[in-house]
């Protein structure tokens, strides 16, 4: 059941003053019913008469400000909020004006609930992590799952924010890319969905264990060998004559390159501003996201929920959608 959303300045609405406190209280109860039952704003006749008196219902149906709409519609009314609604006199009931301007539809709530369930599904999370490892699928950095605050922390991200489809729509991402992407596609956010990492090759190229010390015999313990005579040779050993300089090596030079990032993106590209920021996006996308995300095995399969078919515009956006303007990139973040 979604929470009912109300305008916090509605108390001073001229139309509220016109209908009076009693009728506005009845309207609030009708909205609560529509939100609890997820009817998108429709209330059956019997429930309306249980909540509102005849006088209150008449005020909600007839009081208008100029040519504006009433607070509740009856069958036969024409209004932008009724466009596309399958409603006739046979169905009866009443429709709350502009209910979806501030509240999610049933379809949008279904998608939101399905996405929330996926992020809490331990089996699904394990399948996605087994496929993507610890690498962000947008910038390629190694994420830290124990990090709950910084941009390098690891999260799971829905590639297409309008649907829930299990591992076919979930990838590992760093908190920085997730915060920049928000509720839009990677292309709209100026991000690129990287291919799944080759974890077998990554594990094969991992740093080997340290070579065992052979300067002493396990059968005949002796004193520690002379370090000057038993120095283990390494590839980063200083040249002769420079051993006394106490030169420290740059650890960054010994770090292996991320094998997931190969030669980059090939094919036609177009440069765009994304959602108010610089970025690049493919000119054409012949493959759906689920083919580009990669298969995570049978344990990652879930039924597809969405996308919602509720008409939306800038005046009445999806209430679950986060701000469309991504935040500034964190300092030092690769993308």
Phi, psi and omega in degrees: 000122180282156176285143176284132178254129179236150176288125185284357175247013180295338180298336183252014179291130179303325180291328175294319176298325183289320182278335178095163184296321183297312180294323179292325175296320177295321178297319179297320178293323177295321177295322178298320178297314181297323179289317182293322182269356179054054182261004181065018177112354180273138179231127180295157184301314183300315180293325179296318181288336175287330184268313186253141173285170180299319181294316180295317180294322179296320179295319181291332181273331192248335184284125179227159173254102183065235178265013182288169182281161173282176180279338178223139180259146172252162178305134181104344178291153175242126181200153180299329182285351179259358181294129180084357180278135176272088186218131179214178182294332178295325177287324178072197179079191181225159181237125180288129184295131173053036180297321183281356175293333183239352185232152179284152175280171178299318180295318179294322178292325176298316179295316181299317180292321179295319179295322178295319178297321181296319182291343178258357183280108184297319181295318179292318179299319179295323179294319180293318180292326178293330179279316187263347182066224181247029184249134175292130182280001179250323181239345174087000180287162176275119183275161179241110185291333180281349181276117182254003187231314190279166178298342181275357179294149183267137176219169172256137186236136173279115183300308173262108186290353184269355182222161169240122185216030179069210183293344178289350180228011180243137176222160172284136179216155172278159182295331179295312179291323179296320178289330178284322183288317182051221184262062175214171180285160179302319181297319180293333180269000182077023179251163179237128177282110181283155178292162178299143180289150175272089186294331179296314179292324180295316180293327179291330181266010180291161183294126180290164178295156180294140179296140181293150178280124184252011183281353178225154181263133179292338181276329183234084182301138179228180175289162180302136179293161179292119181302329182291336182259349185232047179279128178284127183282134177231165180288343183257018182292140182292150178297158178304142179091349182242007183293337182271004182276354180055045182282130179260133182278151176281115183297336181294335180288339182265357181279131179291148176290149179291112183290351180288329180270110184259241185267009179088198184263132177246161179105177182294136179228156175227137180270130180221169182272358181060227179255064178091007181225162178290147179179175177234149180215145179299142178293320176227152180228086185287346184248137175292165184299323185296333176283334181271335181290317180107153182276135179250012178092174184299328182289349179262000182279132176219154178294147180278129177239121180105180001281157178289142182260020181287125179297131180226152174214187183292335179280336179222073181285168176297123183298338180278348184282130176283170184308141184281347181263112181296150178288165177301149179294137178298144180301133178083358180282140187293336180226000000 
